[in-house]
Amino acid sequence: MSMIDSLSVRTKIFLTILFALLIRLFPISSLFSDGRVTFVSYDSYYHMRGILYTTQHFPEHILSDPYINYPFGFDISWPPLYDLTVSLLVLIVGFGTPSTSTIELVAALFPVILGTLSLIPLYFAASSIFSRKVGFYSIVVIAVMPIHLAVSMFGATDHHIAEILLSTTAFTLFIFSLKEGFSYDLCRELTKNDLLACVRSRSVLYAIAAGMILAVSVLTWTGSPIFIGLFALYVPVQLALDIRQKRPSGYLLVSSCVMYLVALAFILPFVASMVREGYELSAAFVSWFHVLYILSMLLFVFICWVLSYLIGKKGKWLHYPFAILFFIAVAVTGIWSLMPTFFSNIVSGIGYLLGFAENLSTINEALPLFWDQYGNFTLGSVWGGFGLFFFVTLVSFLFILRKCDPSKNPEVAFFVVWSIIVFALAFSQRRFMYLLSVNVAVMSGYFMGQLHSWIIPKVVKEHGGKRKKVQETHNNVPLILALGVLLLPGFLISVAAVSNPSIMPSDWEETLDWVKVNTPVTSYYNDPMKTPEYGILSWWDFGNWIIYRSQRPVVTNNFQPSVRETAVFFLSQNDSAASSILDARKVKYLLTDISMVKGKFFGIAKLAGEDYDSFFDEETAPKGSSTVTTKVENDKFKNSMLVKLHVYDGSGSGNYRLLYESNTTVTNDPEVKYVKVFEYVPGVIITGKAEPGETVYGATTLVSNRERKFDYYNSAVADQDGTYSLVLAYSTQGSNSSTYAILPYTLIGDKSRSPKEISVTENAVQAGEVLQLDLV
């Protein structure tokens, strides 16, 4: 017998949970240094914005943030419980006056705690549905599953892991309630008027606990109606199976209705205190929508049961699905007619979850599971998220349907419905792979349990005159090898993920720190009640970084307000059109990076309403005996505001000047740095006489903060009277900027060829002064 076999089940579970904790803590060595945390991904930074504010003003939380959608502000729809919980822990750990370092450290550890805790309900769910062996293998799988680890590692301060923990806990408790009620006829107690015996039953107690968890999920995640609706979708399926098997369904009625009633009672006072004017029936905010939604699910379940009771008496179970479909059609029509706002919220919510919203196609995590942004089929997302586990799950699901007989086991039927619905969500948007991780873990655990039985089968032995099946474990090397093959890919992907987490690049870190120190401080960051002085424009991906790290307002962020307007600016071919957007938004600074010019350009073009291919020309070149066609950037691409800024340092425009660039060089011809900061200025206006129709150029040489020399120019065409008006963005004297000119401007016309020099002060650039210089 091996040392592993000699360990007790509890010891194995403890060691698995300990391993899950340690691997999720692994990034702490690289993400926590000098008392500061580098958080994972984007949304973590806005959670930190909320956590920082709530810690300082507990229990208040940000309802509307003037640092988003500048200068109009943005109403925050995220439910507050996640940030409130972290803030409370921070205050406890920090004895009421925590430092920023303490706040960040506790917030970074919180997803690790939730991720580790999520193994507990998973074990009980898998054990209850199948067996303890499956339960154990399920937590082994999820301990190393890449997608689960990605949302629960150190620094991944986002509510996704809370969704996993809460939904798995609610589903587990509901499964317990089903199993208890299925084996204990609750309706018989009710018939005997023994209500107390019914209430005291474990089935009801588990349903009460499930309802409380559902209510907590509403206060934690905007998408909580997914969980609430999943139970209701399961109920008619189970009722149809019960009619077919000619068995009573009182257990299902009690479990479902008690759960919904408790959730309703629990959420009511919170909705009454949190509902906001203008969002009374909004699915995006905690509102009366959630009360009506839970109530509608309760009524749906009850009517489904009544129909099953009436149809079940006649014994024609095939009539039931048609009755349910008819009832749904009538209910939908009624809600659409009587409560159009409530109906539209449901429809828009379903559309968003299924990926029908237009802007979702430009978000990588919102893409369909098997397709990339260009519409090409790919398995990269499932391999990166699950390793071999996803493919094992496909086989395991068929085994479960065949061997576990969902028609006779309500908990198996529930798991099947749960898995199908969550897979549909993940299929529509790959971001929901983290919810699917639980189902993949259980089905992989089931497969591994079957593998265990196949490799080490039980044999029948007699002991004391009794025959008993026992498992011989003299040689478990084949089992270890087989399980290792299944676990190794996911483990290696997870190790790579925790070794190189998806964090803010160092170029962005240094840039945002520079912005915080070297640009004017804006007001109301810790008191977000009024509009700050100016805003920053960048692509939406980087908005949360800018808000938290630089503490500056942004036009758009990861909530994507004004994202179309931002895209139009970056692809604008016209300076005056671009400037009108910045003027309306009171933008003073712009941040760009190389990914906007490269990988993100497709999404920017799509949101701007532009044809991506129109920015490229096709060139055909010989290659051996054949030819190869490649896409080449054309003048439309080069004349876009984004490229003029990031690649050509504002040349060709008179209102944008480079202030700062990060250290990393990404291309050498021309030399381009990773991240750049520009200032939007009125620009000095040079006017004078030239030849009619003559193009006048103004140019100078500058040195960036990285000691990179570059030429800046702009041009203007003289009118029919020979008057030109040229706007230039940089000063040549009196500037304290880290990017500075080393020569005065040289102005020359393409006809006269008679150059003249002029110096420009910083005050002239900032005030939009007009200077006179005749070229003829």
Residue, then its C-alpha position, 0 to 999 in steps of 0.5 A: m500500500s502506498m503512502i497516498d493510500s494510507l492517508s485518510v480521506r479528510t487528510k487528502i482533502f485537507l492537503t488538496i485545499l492547502f495546495a489550492l491555497l498555496i498555488r493561488l498565493f504564489p504570485i505574491s512574491s512578484l505582485f507585492s513589493d515595496g508595500r504596493v500591490t500590482f493587481v491582475s487584469y483591469d476590473s480589479y483596479y476599479h474594485m480597488r477604487g471602490i474599496l479605498y473609498t468605502t474603507q475611508h467612508f464605511p459603510e458608504h460606497i460610490l454610487s456615481d463617479p465623476y471620474i468616469n465618463y468625464p465630465f458627465g460622470f457615471d452611475i455605478s451599477w455594481p452591487p456593493l457587497y464585495d467591496l463592503t466585505v473587503s473594506l470591513l476586513v481591511l478595517i479589522v486588520g488595520f484596527g480602524t486606520p489601515s494604511t494604503s498598503t494594508i488595504e491593497l494587501v488584504a484586497a489582493l488576498f481576498p480572492v485567494i480566500l474565496g477561491t480556496l473556500s469554493l472547494i468546500p461546496l464543490y466537494f459536497a456537491a460532487s459527493s452528493i450527486f455522485s460519490r465521495k471519490v468523485g467529490f475528492y477528484s473534483i476538488v483536485v481538478i479545480a485546484v489546478m484548473p487554469i480558469h478558476l485559478a485566474v480569478s482566484m489568485f493573489g491580486a485578482t481582486d474582482h467579484h468573479i470568484a465570489e460568483i463561483l463561491l455563492s452559486t456553487t454554495a446555493f446549488t449545493l444546498f439546493i441539491f441537499s434539499l432535493k435529496e432530503g425531500f425526495s427521500y422524505d415525503l414533505c407533502r405527507e406531513l403537510t397533509k397531516n397538518d404537521l406544518l412544524a415537522c415540515v419546517r423542521s425537516r432538513s430539506v426545508l432548512y437547506a432550502i432556506a439556506a439556499g435562498m439566503i445565499l441567492a439573496v447575497s448573490v444579488l448584492t454581489w453581482t449584477g448577473s445574479p438573475i442567472f442563478i435565480g432563473l436557473f432553478a426555475l428552468y430546472v423545475p419543469v424538467q424535473l416535473a416532467l420526469d416525475i410525471r413520467q416516473k409516476r411519482p409525487s413532486g411535493y419535494l420539488l415544490v417545497s424546496s423551490c418555493v421555500m428557497y424563493l420565498v426566503a430570497l424574496a424576504f431577505i432581499l426586500p429590505f436591501v432593495a427598499s434602502m438601495v433603490r435609486e431614482g431613475y433605476e427603480l426597475s433596472a436589471a443593472f442596479v439593485s432595484w425592484f426588478h429583482v423583487l419582481y424577478i424573484l416573485s415571478m420565478l416563484l409564481f412560475v414554479f408554483i404554476c408549473w407544479v399545479l400543471s404537473y399535478l393536474i396532468g399527472k393525474k391523467g398519466k399523460w406526461l407528454h402533454y406536460p411539455f406542451a402545457i408548459l410552453f403554452f403557459i410560457a407564451v401566455a406569461v411572456t405576452g402578459i408581462w410584455s403587455l402589462m409590464p413593458t419596462f420589466f419585460s425589456n430589462i429581462v430581454s436586454g439582460i438575456g441579450y447581453l448574457l448571450g453576447f448580442a450587445e454590439n460592443l461585446s464583439t470588441i471585448n476579448e472576454a466577451l467573444p464566443l467560446f470557439w471564435d476569435q475577434y476575426g471570426n476564426f474558429t479556435l480552441g485556444s480559449v478552452w485549452g488555456g482555460f481548462g487544459l484537457f479537462f474540457f475534452v474529458t468533460l464532453v465524454s464524461f457528460l455522455f457517461i453521466l446521461r447513460k449511467c446515472d439515469p437523471s430521470k430517477n435521480p433529481e440531483v443528477a437531473f439538476f446537475v445536467v440542467w445546470s451544466i447545459i445552461v452554464f455551458a450555453l453562457a460560456f459558449s456565448q461569451r468566454r468570460f463565463m468559463y469561470l462559472l463553467s469551471v465548477n461543472v467541468a471539475v465535477m465531470s472531470g472528477y466523475f471521469m477520474g473516478q470511473l478511471h479509478s474503478w476501471i484500473i483498480p476494480k473492486v473485488v468481492k471478498e467474504h468476511g464473517g460469512k458476508r460478501k463485501k466489495v473492497q478495492e485492492t490497491h497493491n499497484n496504483v502506478p497505472l492509476i497515478l500515470a493516467l490521472g497525471v496525464l489528465l492533470l498535467p496540462g492544466f497544472l502546467i498552464s496554471v503554473a505559467a499563469v501564476s508565474n506570469p499573471s496578466i498584469m499591468p505592463s511595467d511601461w504602464e506602471e511607470t507612465l501612470d506614476w509619472v502622470k500622477v506626479n507631473t500633471p495637475v492634481t484633480s479634485y474630489y478623488n476621495d469625495p466623488m461628489k463634484t466634477p474635477e477640473y479636466g479629463i484624460l482620454s485613452w482607450w477604455d481598456f486602460g481607464n480603470w488603471i488611470i483612475y486608480r494608479s494616476q487618480r485622474p478622471v477618464v472619458t471612458n473606462n472598462f464600463q465602456p461609457s462614450v466608447r464610440e465617441t473615443a473610437v471616432f476621435f482616435l480614427s479621425q482624419n480631421d483635426s477640427a473634428a477631433s478637437s471638437i470631441l476633446d473640447a466637449r469633454k474638457v480633455k487635457y491629456l491623452l494616453t496611447d500605447i502600441s496595442m491600440v495601433k496593433g491588436k486593438f485597432f480592429g475593435i477601435a475601427k468597429l466601434a467607430g463604425e469604420d471598415y477595418d480593411s479600409f485602413f489597409d491596401e493589399e500588396t502581392a509579392p512573389k514567393g518561390s513559384s507562387t505569390v503572397t498577398t499581404k495587407v499594408e497600412n495605407d494613408k488612411f491608417k497613417n492619417s488617423m489621429l491615433v497613428k499621428l500621435h503614437v507613431y509620429d509624435g503629433s506631427g501633422s497636427g498643431n494641438y498635441r504634444l508629447l510630454y512623456e514616453s515609456n522606456t521600452t522601444v517596440t519598433n525602430d523604424p520609426e523608433v516608437k515607445y510602448v506608452k506615450v502621454f500627450e497634452y492637448v494645447p491651443g497651440v501657437i498660431i503662426t500667420g503671414k504671407a506666402e504664395p497663394g495656394e502654397t503649402v507652408y511647413g513648420a518644423t523643429t527637432l525635439v528630445s523626449n524624456r528618453e533622450r530620443k531625438f525626433d522631428y515635429y512638423n505641421s503644415a498649412v495651405a495659404d489661401q487665394d490671398g496668400t495668407y497662411s495660418l499654421v498651428l504648432a504644438y511645441s514651444t521652443q523656449g521657456s518650457n519645463s517639459s521633459t520633452y523639449a525643442i533644441l532648435p527654433y521652428t523653421l518655416i518654409g514654403d514649398k514654392s518660395r523655398s525661402p526658410k525663416e526661423i521663429s521662436v515660440t514661448e510656452n505661454a504662446v502655446q498655452a494661450g493660443e497666441v498669434l505670431q506674424l511671420d511673412l515668407v514673401 
